């Protein structure tokens, strides 16, 4: 995704300060466009928009949502100054000012000295006889490109608009509120993109979200997209990959609160407790009234407390009855450190029932473990939590987390009948959300391990486990086998890569590579389905009971025409394609349907390879193994076999390369 640059400047030929005409179209074509493209921008000028309708609609939309606005102030042009004023009023950042000067004028244009922008940094470019001066043109291009890069790099921190600089408490509108009422190219593109992101989110497809997050119309939208990708990866328990997404969001806006909060969550889940603690301390310092920031600090301290006495998941540790309770009791100080931020969160926002129920649970556990107790404070906390949960349920009776808080409240304080009733209500409200139920089960397991109200806790666990057993748990592969390989050569191919005569040798080597990984039932195979390497890989995977998912860059008939039939004996490969397809647990996924139209400048095959790679990595880099049938030659370009190999190598190093040049 390239930064979007909008140019506010005069059109055509206009008289300059000395009366001589200035050709602004040449200024655009020879200076501004090359400079902005060198800075990595996609360039837009309103008069170049060829869509039917009111040109002002597209102009205003670009002006408001563009990552960068370049304003040429050479002339006292009313349109340019008006557009600059609109940008300064509604956006705090992302503006480059420039003006032309001709040695023949004897002085700069008066418009460049306008009082309202006189103190702002401007780029002075050179004109000669009304066109860019050839003697200095290259230097001017380089200076403008540098200024554009610097402005984009600092656009999230430095206020360029004098309006926002002079009014420090003025908040610029969220970019969503800058969408015009009338449909325009940007809003059409955004709405289609947003719809596909929402579908991917609902279907829990982080690979789709990661791909779409790199295809946003502007960087402002990229911030939201990176956050959404991170959230999806967190749900899949991929905290490391999620952290990458939140770091990318923070590279766009270092002060984005949601991304900062989620980064703290990732650090905690990765066991990087000291970093997580520092991160949450900074959050609570910067946002002392934000309940979510305090709750995150509580979560970090709670995880730190548990980590001090509880064996790691999967650890083979034999413990005597009551040993965990005794170990937890020794960490009273750490438990107190966890209670404090949860209480601060609840005090900051008494409707924040999540922090309230956690503060109450840890306080009750502290008493259970023999720690200090303040009965009056505990009673006050209990009353506040009961009010918060009741209010949340009145507002949203089917909200799972409100129901789960009510159920936990009953487990902490009330009788077995209330525990069973409220946990059953929570399970019904989960609406088949396996991840939500599993999260509740983990909290209950903690209470069980320290021997808290054993009979009532066992009742709650039984209700939740029964509901989980009713659901098909989400498929979580043991390994993900990602494949890319050459098609069988067409009969008229001049430079052989994978001759048909090597098919048997390739099939043998692919099967051996899969076997060397111990792959079988419980694993996932991902690839396209071209004649040659892809189909050989899928046939071998299906023969070993591996679950296969085909992902195609186009609809099936087009794919068959382009990637199966042109190969040697294409008709036979087509029949093998149909045989593979018939054994799939799910139909092939089609990129145009799931991801929408191809972005400009990106081939469908490159995009599909990125899609495949993201889908594999979303299950976890540690699970991803890359197999390829390749001759090692260059020319694949971004998204090709080399790109896929490098990306997997960078993360895991688990690559098996079958070189077609050595087959026999």
C-alpha positions in Angstrom: 0.0 0.0 0.0 1.4 3.3 -1.1 0.8 6.6 0.7 -1.8 8.6 -1.1 -0.8 12.1 -2.2 -3.2 14.9 -3.3 -1.9 17.9 -5.2 -3.5 21.3 -4.8 -2.2 23.5 -7.6 -3.4 25.6 -10.5 -4.4 23.7 -13.7 -3.0 24.5 -17.2 -1.2 27.7 -18.1 -1.6 30.7 -15.8 0.0 34.2 -15.8 2.8 34.5 -13.2 3.9 37.6 -11.1 5.7 39.2 -14.1 2.9 38.4 -16.5 4.6 35.5 -18.2 2.6 32.3 -18.4 3.6 29.4 -16.1 2.8 25.9 -17.4 1.7 24.2 -14.2 1.0 20.9 -16.1 4.7 20.7 -16.8 5.4 21.5 -13.2 3.3 18.5 -12.3 4.7 16.1 -14.9 8.4 17.1 -14.6 8.7 18.0 -11.0 5.9 17.1 -8.6 4.8 13.7 -9.9 8.4 12.3 -10.3 9.3 13.6 -6.8 6.3 12.1 -5.1 6.6 8.8 -6.9 10.2 8.7 -5.8 9.0 9.1 -2.3 6.7 6.1 -2.8 3.4 7.9 -3.2 0.4 7.4 -5.4 -0.4 10.8 -6.9 -3.8 12.3 -7.5 -4.8 15.7 -8.9 -8.5 16.6 -9.2 -8.6 17.6 -12.8 -7.2 14.1 -13.8 -10.1 12.3 -12.3 -12.1 11.0 -15.3 -15.2 9.7 -13.4 -18.5 11.2 -14.3 -20.2 13.5 -11.8 -19.1 16.5 -9.7 -15.4 16.8 -9.6 -15.6 18.5 -6.3 -16.8 15.3 -4.6 -13.7 13.3 -5.4 -11.5 16.4 -4.8 -12.9 17.0 -1.3 -12.6 13.3 -0.4 -9.0 13.0 -1.5 -8.2 16.3 0.2 -9.5 15.0 3.5 -8.3 11.4 3.6 -5.0 11.7 1.6 -1.9 10.8 3.6 -0.1 13.8 2.1 -1.3 17.1 0.5 1.1 19.1 -1.6 0.0 22.7 -2.1 1.7 24.9 -4.8 1.4 28.5 -3.5 3.2 30.1 -6.5 0.0 32.1 -7.3 -2.7 33.7 -5.3 -5.0 31.0 -6.6 -8.3 31.0 -4.7 -9.0 27.2 -5.2 -5.5 26.2 -3.9 -5.8 28.4 -0.9 -9.3 27.3 -0.2 -8.2 23.6 -0.4 -5.3 24.3 1.9 -7.6 25.9 4.4 -10.0 23.0 4.4 -7.1 20.6 5.0 -5.6 22.7 7.8 -9.1 22.9 9.5 -9.8 19.2 9.5 -6.4 17.5 9.5 -3.5 18.3 11.8 -0.7 16.8 9.7 0.5 15.7 6.3 1.0 18.9 4.3 3.9 20.0 2.1 4.0 23.7 0.9 5.9 24.7 -2.2 6.2 27.6 -4.6 8.0 28.5 -7.8 10.4 31.3 -8.4 11.9 32.7 -11.6 15.2 34.7 -11.5 13.6 37.0 -14.1 10.9 38.1 -11.7 13.4 39.8 -9.4 11.6 38.6 -6.3 9.4 35.7 -5.1 5.7 35.7 -5.7 3.8 37.7 -3.1 1.5 34.7 -2.5 4.5 32.7 -1.1 4.9 35.4 1.6 1.2 35.3 2.8 1.0 36.1 6.5 -0.9 33.0 7.6 1.8 30.6 6.2 4.8 32.9 6.3 6.5 31.0 9.2 5.9 27.6 7.8 8.6 25.6 6.0 8.2 25.8 2.2 10.1 24.3 -0.7 11.2 26.9 -3.3 11.6 25.4 -6.8 13.1 27.0 -9.8 11.3 28.2 -13.0 12.8 29.4 -16.2 10.6 31.0 -18.9 7.5 29.6 -17.2 8.6 25.9 -16.9 10.8 24.0 -14.5 14.4 25.1 -14.9 16.3 22.3 -16.5 19.5 23.4 -14.8 18.1 22.7 -11.3 15.2 20.3 -12.0 16.9 17.2 -10.7 17.9 18.9 -7.5 14.4 20.2 -7.1 12.9 16.8 -7.6 15.2 15.3 -5.0 14.5 18.0 -2.5 10.7 17.6 -2.9 11.0 13.8 -2.6 13.0 14.2 0.6 10.5 16.7 2.1 7.6 14.4 1.2 9.4 11.4 2.9 10.2 13.5 6.0 6.6 14.8 6.3 5.2 11.3 5.9 7.6 9.9 8.5 6.6 12.6 11.1 3.0 12.9 10.1 1.7 11.1 13.2 3.6 13.3 15.7 4.1 16.9 14.3 1.2 19.2 13.9 1.6 21.0 10.6 -1.7 22.8 10.6 -1.5 26.2 12.3 -5.1 25.7 13.5 -4.1 22.6 15.5 -0.8 24.1 16.5 -2.5 27.1 18.1 -5.4 25.2 19.6 -3.6 22.3 21.5 -6.8 20.8 22.8 -8.5 20.7 19.4 -9.0 17.1 18.3 -9.1 16.3 14.6 -12.1 14.2 13.5 -11.7 10.4 13.2 -11.1 9.7 9.5 -14.4 7.7 9.3 -16.2 11.1 9.9 -14.4 12.6 6.9 -16.3 10.3 4.4 -18.5 12.4 2.3 -22.3 11.8 2.0 -22.1 11.3 -1.8 -20.5 8.2 -3.1 -17.0 8.6 -4.6 -14.1 6.5 -5.7 -12.6 6.4 -2.2 -15.8 5.6 -0.4 -16.6 2.9 -2.9 -13.2 1.3 -2.5 -13.3 1.7 1.3 -16.8 0.2 1.6 -15.9 -2.9 -0.4 -12.6 -3.3 1.5 -14.4 -2.9 4.9 -17.1 -5.4 4.0 -14.5 -8.0 3.1 -12.5 -7.3 6.3 -15.7 -7.8 8.3 -16.5 -11.1 6.5 -13.0 -12.3 7.2 -13.3 -11.3 10.9 -16.6 -13.1 11.3 -15.2 -16.3 9.6 -12.1 -16.1 11.7 -9.7 -15.9 8.8 -6.6 -14.0 10.0 -4.7 -14.9 6.8 -7.3 -12.9 4.8 -7.2 -10.0 7.3 -3.4 -9.9 7.1 -3.5 -9.8 3.3 -6.2 -7.1 3.2 -4.4 -5.1 5.9 -1.6 -4.5 3.4 -4.1 -3.2 0.7 -5.8 -0.3 2.4 -6.6 2.8 0.4 -4.7 5.2 2.9 -2.4 4.9 5.8 -5.1 6.2 8.1 -7.1 3.1 7.2 -4.0 0.9 7.6 -3.8 1.7 11.3 -7.3 0.2 11.8 -6.4 -2.7 9.5 -3.3 -3.6 11.4 -5.2 -3.5 14.7 -7.9 -5.8 13.3 -5.2 -8.3 12.0 -3.6 -8.3 15.4 -6.9 -8.9 17.2 -7.6 -11.9 14.9 -4.1 -13.4 15.6 -4.6 -12.9 19.3 -7.8 -14.9 19.1 -5.8 -17.7 17.5 -3.3 -17.5 20.4 -0.6 -16.2 18.0 0.7 -13.5 20.3 4.0 -13.1 18.5 2.5 -12.5 15.1 -0.2 -10.3 16.7 2.6 -8.2 18.2 4.1 -7.6 14.8 0.7 -6.2 13.6 0.4 -3.9 16.6 3.9 -2.7 16.2 3.1 -1.9 12.6 0.1 0.1 13.8 2.3 2.0 16.3 4.7 2.8 13.5 1.9 4.7 11.9 0.7 6.3 15.1 2.8 5.8 18.2 0.1 7.3 20.4 -2.7 5.0 19.2 -4.3 3.9 22.5 -5.8 0.6 21.2 -2.6 -0.6 19.7 -0.6 0.3 22.8 -3.1 -1.6 24.9 -3.0 -4.7 22.7 0.8 -4.6 22.6 0.8 -4.9 26.4 -1.6 -7.9 26.1 0.8 -9.6 23.6 3.9 -9.0 25.7 2.1 -10.6 28.7 1.0 -13.6 26.7 4.5 -14.1 25.4 5.8 -14.2 29.0 7.7 -11.0 28.6 6.5 -9.7 31.9 9.0 -7.0 32.6 8.4 -5.4 29.2 4.6 -5.8 29.7 4.9 -4.2 33.1 6.8 -1.2 31.7 4.3 -0.9 28.9 1.3 -0.9 31.2 3.0 1.5 33.6 3.4 4.0 30.7 -0.2 3.5 29.7 -1.6 4.2 33.2 0.7 7.2 33.4 -0.5 8.6 30.1 -4.1 7.7 30.6 -4.7 7.7 34.4 -8.5 7.7 34.0 -8.7 4.9 31.5 -10.1 1.7 33.1 -8.9 -0.5 30.3 -5.3 0.6 30.8 -5.5 -0.2 34.5 -7.2 -3.5 33.8 -4.3 -4.4 31.5 -1.9 -3.6 34.2 -3.9 -5.9 36.5 -3.8 -8.7 33.9 0.0 -8.4 33.6 0.4 -8.6 37.4 -2.1 -11.4 37.7 -0.2 -13.4 35.1 3.0 -12.6 36.9 1.5 -13.9 40.2 0.3 -17.1 38.6 3.7 -17.6 36.9 5.5 -17.5 40.2 3.7 -20.6 41.6 1.9 -22.4 38.9 3.6 -25.0 36.6 3.7 -24.0 32.9 0.9 -25.6 30.7 2.0 -29.1 29.7 4.7 -29.3 32.3 5.0 -32.9 33.7 5.1 -32.0 37.4 3.8 -34.3 40.1 2.3 -32.4 43.0 0.8 -33.5 46.3 -2.8 -32.5 47.0 -2.9 -28.9 48.2 0.6 -28.2 47.0 -0.5 -25.5 44.5 -2.6 -23.8 47.2 0.4 -23.7 49.5 2.7 -22.4 46.7 0.1 -19.7 45.8 -0.2 -18.7 49.5 3.5 -17.9 49.6 3.1 -15.2 46.9 0.8 -12.9 48.8 2.7 -9.8 48.0 2.6 -10.5 44.2 -1.2 -11.2 44.6 -1.6 -7.8 46.2 0.2 -6.2 43.3 -2.4 -7.7 40.9 -5.4 -6.7 43.0 -4.4 -3.0 43.1 -4.6 -2.1 39.4 -7.9 -4.0 39.0 -9.3 -1.9 41.8 -8.0 1.3 40.2 -9.6 0.3 36.9 -13.0 -0.3 38.7 -12.7 3.0 40.5 -11.9 4.8 37.2 -15.0 3.3 35.6 -17.6 1.6 37.9 -19.4 0.2 34.9 -16.2 -1.8 33.9 -17.5 -5.1 35.3 -14.5 -7.1 33.9 -12.0 -5.3 36.2 -14.5 -5.3 39.1 -15.0 -9.1 39.0 -11.3 -9.7 38.7 -10.6 -7.4 41.7 -13.2 -9.3 43.7 -12.0 -12.7 42.6 -8.4 -12.0 43.5 -9.5 -10.4 46.8 -11.6 -13.5 47.8 -8.8 -15.8 46.8 -6.4 -13.8 48.9 -8.6 -14.5 51.9 -8.9 -18.2 50.9 -5.1 -18.4 50.8 -4.7 -16.9 54.3 -3.6 -13.4 53.2 -4.6 -10.0 54.5 -8.3 -9.1 54.4 -10.2 -5.9 54.8 -13.8 -7.0 55.3 -15.3 -3.5 54.8 -13.5 -2.9 51.5 -14.4 -6.4 50.3 -18.1 -5.8 51.0 -18.0 -2.4 49.2 -16.3 -4.0 46.2 -18.9 -6.8 46.2 -21.7 -4.2 46.1 -20.1 -2.3 43.3 -19.5 -5.4 41.2 -23.1 -6.6 41.7 -24.4 -3.2 40.5 -22.0 -3.1 37.5 -22.9 -6.6 36.4 -26.6 -6.0 36.8 -26.3 -2.8 34.8 -24.4 -4.5 32.0 -27.1 -7.3 31.8 -29.9 -4.7 31.7 -28.2 -3.1 28.8 -27.2 -6.3 27.0 -28.9 -9.4 28.4 -27.3 -11.7 25.9 -23.7 -10.4 26.3 -21.5 -13.4 27.1 -18.9 -11.5 29.2 -21.6 -9.9 31.4 -23.2 -13.3 31.9 -19.8 -14.8 32.7 -19.1 -12.1 35.2 -22.5 -12.8 36.9 -21.6 -16.5 37.0 -18.2 -15.9 38.5 -19.9 -13.6 41.1 -22.2 -16.5 42.1 -19.2 -18.8 42.3 -17.3 -16.4 44.6 -20.2 -15.6 46.9 -23.4 -17.5 46.5 -24.8 -21.1 46.8 -24.4 -24.0 44.4 -27.9 -23.5 42.9 -27.0 -19.9 41.8 -23.6 -21.2 40.5 -25.2 -23.8 38.3 -28.0 -21.5 37.1 -25.7 -18.6 36.2 -23.1 -20.7 34.5 -25.8 -22.4 32.4 -27.1 -18.9 31.4 -23.5 -17.9 30.4 -23.0 -21.0 28.4 -26.2 -20.3 26.5 -25.1 -16.7 25.8 -21.8 -17.9 24.4 -23.6 -18.6 21.1 -21.1 -21.4 20.2 -18.0 -19.2 20.8 -15.5 -21.9 21.6 -12.8 -19.4 22.4 -14.9 -17.5 24.9 -15.9 -20.7 26.7 -12.3 -21.9 26.8 -11.2 -18.6 28.4 -13.8 -19.1 31.2 -12.6 -22.7 31.6 -9.1 -21.5 32.2 -10.2 -19.1 35.0 -12.2 -21.9 36.6 -9.1 -24.2 36.4 -7.2 -21.6 38.4 -9.8 -21.7 41.2 -9.8 -25.5 41.1 -6.0 -25.7 41.4 -6.0 -23.6 44.7 -8.9 -25.6 46.1 -11.4 -22.8 46.2 -15.0 -24.0 47.0 -14.3 -27.4 45.4 -17.9 -28.6 45.0 -19.2 -25.3 43.5 -16.1 -24.9 41.2 -16.6 -28.5 40.0 -20.2 -27.7 39.1 -19.2 -24.6 37.1 -16.4 -26.6 35.3 -18.9 -29.3 34.4 -21.3 -26.8 32.9 -18.7 -25.2 30.8 -17.0 -28.4 29.7 -20.4 -29.8 28.7 -21.0 -26.8 26.4 -17.5 -27.0 24.9 -18.1 -30.7 24.2 -21.3 -29.8 22.3 -19.3 -27.7 19.9 -16.8 -28.9 17.3 -13.5 -27.4 18.5 -11.9 -25.2 15.9 -9.5 -27.1 13.7 -6.0 -26.4 14.9 -3.4 -28.2 12.7 -0.3 -29.8 14.2 1.7 -28.7 11.1 0.9 -26.5 8.1 2.5 -27.6 4.9 2.8 -24.7 2.4 3.7 -25.6 -1.1 4.8 -23.8 -4.3 6.1 -25.4 -7.4 6.5 -25.3 -11.2 3.8 -26.3 -13.6 4.7 -29.1 -16.0 6.3 -27.5 -19.0 4.0 -26.7 -22.0 5.0 -28.6 -25.1 6.5 -25.5 -26.8 8.4 -24.2 -23.8 11.8 -22.9 -24.9 13.7 -23.2 -21.6 12.6 -26.3 -19.7 11.9 -26.0 -16.0 9.9 -29.1 -15.2 9.7 -31.4 -18.2 6.8 -34.0 -18.2 9.4 -36.8 -18.2 10.4 -35.9 -14.6 6.9 -36.2 -13.2 7.5 -39.6 -11.5 10.8 -38.4 -10.0 9.1 -35.2 -8.7 6.2 -37.2 -7.2 8.6 -39.5 -5.4 10.6 -36.6 -4.0 7.5 -34.7 -2.9 6.2 -37.8 -1.1 9.6 -38.3 0.6 9.7 -34.7 1.7 6.2 -35.0 3.3 7.1 -38.3 5.0 10.3 -36.7 6.4 8.1 -34.2 8.3 6.0 -37.0 9.7 2.9 -35.4 8.3 -0.4 -37.0 8.3 -3.9 -36.8 9.8 -4.2 -33.6 11.9 -2.0 -31.6 9.5 -3.0 -29.0 6.9 -1.7 -28.6 3.4 -2.1 -25.2 1.5 -1.4 -24.5 -2.1 -2.8 -23.6 -5.5 -3.7 -26.5 -7.9 -1.8 -26.0 -11.1 -0.8 -28.9 -13.3 2.5 -30.2 -12.1 4.0 -29.6 -8.7 0.7 -28.5 -7.0 -1.4 -31.4 -8.0 1.5 -33.9 -7.3 1.7 -32.4 -3.8 -2.0 -32.5 -3.2 -2.3 -36.1 -4.4 0.5 -37.1 -2.0 -1.0 -35.1 0.9 -4.5 -36.7 0.4 -2.9 -40.1 0.2 -1.5 -39.5 3.7 -4.7 -38.2 5.2 -3.6 -34.6 5.4 -6.4 -32.0 5.3 -6.0 -30.0 2.1 -7.1 -26.4 1.3 -6.8 -25.1 -2.2 -6.6 -21.3 -2.7 -6.9 -19.9 -6.2 -6.1 -16.5 -7.7 -9.2 -16.6 -10.0 -12.4 -18.5 -10.5 -12.1 -22.2 -11.3 -12.8 -22.2 -15.1 -10.3 -19.4 -15.7 -7.7 -21.1 -13.5 -8.1 -24.4 -15.5 -7.6 -22.5 -18.7 -4.5 -20.7 -17.6 -2.8 -23.1 -15.1 -3.8 -26.6 -16.1 -4.7 -27.0 -19.8 -1.6 -25.3 -21.3 0.7 -28.0 -19.7 1.8 -31.1 -21.6 -1.1 -33.5 -21.5 -3.3 -30.8 -20.1 -6.6 -32.8 -20.4 -5.2 -35.5 -18.2 -4.1 -33.0 -15.6 -7.6 -31.5 -15.7 -9.1 -34.9 -14.7 -6.6 -35.2 -11.9 -7.6 -31.7 -10.7 -11.3 -32.9 -10.6 -10.2 -36.0 -8.7 -8.3 -33.9 -6.1 -11.2 -31.5 -5.8 -13.7 -34.2 -5.1 -11.7 -35.3 -2.1 -11.4 -31.9 -0.5 -13.2 -31.3 2.9 -14.0 -27.7 1.8 -14.3 -26.3 -1.7 -11.4 -24.2 -3.2 -11.2 -20.7 -1.9 -11.3 -18.1 -4.7 -9.4 -14.9 -4.2 -11.7 -12.6 -6.1 -14.6 -13.7 -3.9 -12.8 -13.5 -0.6 -10.4 -10.6 -1.1 -12.0 -8.7 -3.9 -10.5 -7.1 -7.0 -6.7 -7.1 -7.4 -4.9 -3.9 -6.3 -3.4 -1.9 -9.0 0.2 -3.0 -9.9 0.0 -6.4 -8.3 -0.4 -9.6 -10.3 -3.1 -12.0 -9.1 -0.5 -14.8 -8.8 1.8 -12.7 -6.6 -1.2 -11.7 -4.4 -2.3 -15.3 -4.1 1.1 -16.4 -2.9 1.0 -13.7 -0.3 -2.4 -14.9 0.7 -1.2 -18.5 1.0 1.8 -17.4 3.0 -0.2 -15.3 5.4 -2.8 -18.0 5.9 0.0 -20.5 6.8 1.8 -18.2 9.1 -1.4 -17.2 10.9 -1.5 -20.7 12.4 2.0 -20.0 13.8 5.4 -19.7 12.3 6.5 -22.6 14.4 4.0 -24.9 12.7 4.8 -23.7 9.1 6.9 -25.9 6.8 7.5 -24.8 3.2 8.0 -27.3 0.4 8.8 -26.2 -3.1 9.6 -27.8 -6.5 11.8 -25.2 -8.1 14.7 -24.8 -10.4 16.3 -22.0 -8.4 16.0 -19.5 -11.2 15.1 -15.8 -10.6 12.2 -14.0 -12.2 9.5 -15.0 -9.8 9.4 -11.4 -8.4 7.6 -10.4 -5.3 5.1 -13.1 -4.2 6.9 -15.8 -6.2 8.5 -19.0 -4.9 11.6 -17.2 -3.9 9.6 -14.7 -1.9 7.7 -17.4 -0.1 10.8 -19.3 0.7 12.6 -16.2 2.1 9.6 -15.3 4.2 9.4 -18.8 5.8 13.1 -19.0 6.2 13.2 -15.7 8.0 10.7 -16.9 10.5 11.4 -20.6 10.9 14.0 -21.8 8.5 11.9 -24.9 7.9 12.2 -25.2 4.1 12.4 -28.3 1.9 13.5 -27.5 -1.6 13.2 -30.1 -4.4 15.5 -28.8 -7.2 14.0 -29.8 -10.6 17.6 -29.6 -12.1 18.7 -32.6 -10.0 15.7 -34.8 -10.7 16.3 -38.0 -12.7 
